[in-house]
Amino acid sequence: GTMVGLFNMAQPLGVGVGIMLAGHLAAQFGWRAVFGMLALPGVVLGLLMLFAPDYKTRRVDAAGSIGFKPGLRATLAYIAGNRTLQFIYLAQLPIAVYIMTCGIWGPTLFVRQYQLSLADAASMVGLITIFAGFGALCGGWLSDRVSRGNPGARVTICLLYLGVPLVLHSVCFIGSMVGFPLWAVVAAFSVGQFFAAANWGTLVAASLDQSPPPYRAACQSFLPMFQAIAGLGAGVISGLLSARLGLPMTMEILLVFGMLSAIALLYVARRHYDEDYRRQGV
């Protein structure tokens, strides 16, 4: 959990810096120019990785895995028999829809509700996102501590990680509609984002616990796949709702739906966790 959380810090740190740069670049050159300018670093780094040294894959001897290389059909069969993994994957959908909605519309919310400039709103949301990145590390670290001798506690504590933003982000969105001061809304949003990020390393670690070494890489690929599926709909759904209900109410609806449905799915996953964990012979 700690190492996965450390790895996943890169995403919010990168997103935070990207939001800040995007806001300032859009204010100076227009929003279209942002796509080209922010694409260049990724292209350059991608080309440089062609020359990065690789590492030697270590031989893993666990549960008779040597010489066993399951194909896609065997991996899907394993997932079909592991209810914990199924519910963890499904929980990624509503979580990712809401988190991506925050990334898309966060700066716009503060521009519309508090009349900030685009550059100022982007800087503020960028800093909040960078701060949230440390939640991934802290959440993974804490999940390691609470799961010693009780592996299913990873999922249990994730329910807390999702419950905190459900409350604090509601304060943020409803408060922006009824006239809460900016500092109070920013504080609620910041702490809520920190706990929302805490689930990233935790859920990945939980799915790793449920995946024997021969299946591990393929099973892990389903997490970003479900997140990408959610990303396809996040912008469209939030845009359509915003046109009808306004941005704060749209974000509140997606927050409540996303967090409550994810909490319900993970609650079911927790009920099956111990049985599925024992079945793989860990």
N, C-alpha and C positions, 0 to 999 in steps of 0.2 A: 504493500500500500504506500509506504513512504517513497520508494523508488518510482513507482508509477505516478504518484502525485508530483514528484519532482520533475518527471518527464512532461507531465501534462501542464505544468506551469508555463511552458513555452507558448501554448495556445493563447491564454488570456493576456500574457505579456505582449505577444505579437499583435493581438487584436487591439489592445489598449494603445500601443504606439501607433498602429495603423489608423485608429479612429482620430487620434490627435493630429497626425499628419494630414489625413483626409480632410478634416475640417478646415485647417489653415490653407491647404492647397485649393480646396473648392472655393474658399473666400477670395483667393487671389486669381485663380485661373479658370474657375468654373468646374462643375462636378464631373464633366466628361473627361477632363484632363487627369483627374485623380486615378482613373482606371489604368491609364498607360504609365503614369509615374510610379504608382505603387507596384506595378507588375515587374518593373525592371530589377529590383533587388532579388526577387524570387528567381527570375531567369538566370541572373548572374550566379547566385548561390547554387542553383540546380546544375549549371555547367561545371562549377568548381567541384561539386560532389563526384563528378566522373573521375576525378583524380585523387579522391580521398582514399586512404588505405582501408581495406576491408579487414575483417577479423575472421579468425578460424572458428567455425561452428564446433562447439563442444559436444562430445558424445554424451547422451543422457541415458542413464540406466535406471528406469523407474517403472514399476508395475509391468515388467516384461516388455518394455517399449523398444528395445534394441531390435533392429531389423523389421519393425512394424511401421509401415508407412501408409496410413489409411487414405483412401481417396475421398472425393466429395460425397459419394453416396454413403460411405461408412461414417463420415463426419456428420452428415445430416441425420443419419439414423441415431447417432449418439445424442445429438441435440434433441431429437424427437423424444428420447427417453429421459431427458433431464428437464424437469419442469422449472427448476430454478433458473436455468439459463434462458428458457423461453420467456419467462416473466421479466427477467432483467433486460433482455433485448427489447421487449415491448415497452418497458418503462422509458427507454431511451427516446421513443417517439414524442410523447408530450413534453418531456423535459427539454429536448432539443428544439422543438417548435417555440417554446417560450423563451429559452435562452437566446436563440437566433433573432427572435422578435425584439428582444432588448438591444441586441447589437445593431439591428437595422434602424430602430426608431428611437433609441435612447437620446441621442443629441437633439432630434426633432422635438421630443417631448419637452425638453427644457427651453428650446427656442419658442415653442408655441405657448407654453404655460407661464414662463417667466421672462419672456422677451429678451433672452440672451442672444448675443450674436452667434452665428454658426461656429466660428472659430473658438469662442469661449465655451460654448456648450460641448463641442467635441473635445476640448482639452479636459474639461471636467469629467466627462464620461470616460475618456481614455485613462485618466488617473484612477478612477473608480475601478475600471477593469483590471488595471495593473495591480491594484491593491487586492482585488478578488483572486488574482492568480496565486497569491500565497495561501489562499484557502484550499487550493488543490493539494499543496504540500502538507498543510496542517491536518486536513481531513484524512489523507492517506496515512499519516503518522499516527493519528488517534485511532484509526480503524485497526492498525496493527496492534496497538496496546489493548484495546477492548476485546479483540478476537483471540487472544492467547488462551488456549484451552476451550474456546467457544467460537469456532469459525463463523457461525451464523450471525454473530454480533456485528459483523461488517454491514450486513443489510439492515439490522436493527438501528444502528447509529445513522445510517443513511436516511432513515425516516425523519430523524431530527434535522439533518442537513437540509431536507426539503421543507420541513415545517417552519423553520425560521424565516426563509424568504417569503413563504406564503403569508405570514403575518406582516413582516416589515415592508415588503413591496406593496401590499395593500395599503399600508399607511402612506407610502410614497405616492401611489397613483390617485387614491381618493383624496389625500391631502393636497395634491396639486390642483384638484378640481374645486376644493372648498376654501383654498386660500392659505394653506400652511406656508410658513416662511421657507425660503429656499434652503437654508442650512439644515432644517429638520428633514426635509425631503431628501436631500443629498446624503445625510447621515443614515437614514433608513435604507436608502438604496444601496449604499456602500456596504453596510453590514449584511444586508440580505444577499448581495452578490458574493460576498466572501463565503457564506455558507452554501450558496448554490454551487459554487465551484468546488466545494469540499467533496461533493458526491462523485466527481470525475475519477479521482484515483481510487476511491472506495469501491465503486461498482466494477471498475476494471479488475481490481484485485479480487473481488468476490467471484467474478467470472473466471479468473485464472485459477482460483481455488477449486472451481467446479470442472476444470478441463484437464484431464490427464495429459502428460507431455506429448503423446503422439497426435492429439487433437488440438493442442493449445493454439497454434498459430492460426489455423482455420477458424476455430471458435472465436478468437479475438477479432477476426475480420468482420464478424457480424455486427459488432458494436458500432464502428464508424459507418457501416452500411446503413444501419437503421437511422443513425444521425443524419446521413446524407439524404435519405428518403424524407426525413422531417424537414430538412433544409429546402427541399423542392417546394414544399407547401407553405413554409413559414411566411415568406414575403407576400405571397398571393392572399393567404387567409387574413393576415394582419392588414393588408392594404384594403381589401374589400370591407372588412369590419370597420376600419377607421373611417372610411368614406360615409358609413351609415351612422356610427355611434360616437365618433370622435376618438382621438388617440388614447387619452388616459383610460377611458372605459374599455377600449379594445384590449389594452395591455392588462387591465384588471381581469377581464374575462379569460384571456389566455393564461394568465397566472393561476387563477383558481382552477380552471380545467386542467392545466398542465401539472400542477403540484398535487392536486387531490387524486387525479387518475394515476399518477406515478406512485404516490404513497399507497394507493390501493393495490396496484400491481406488485409493488415490492413487499407489501404485507403478505400477499399470497406466496411470493417467492420465499419469504422467511419461513413460512410454515412447511415448505418442502425442502429447505436448505439442508438440514441435518441428515435426512434420509438420502438425498441425492449425493451428499458428501461421503457418506459411509458406503454407498453402493459402488463408488469408483475405487474403493479399497485404499483410501488415503489413511 
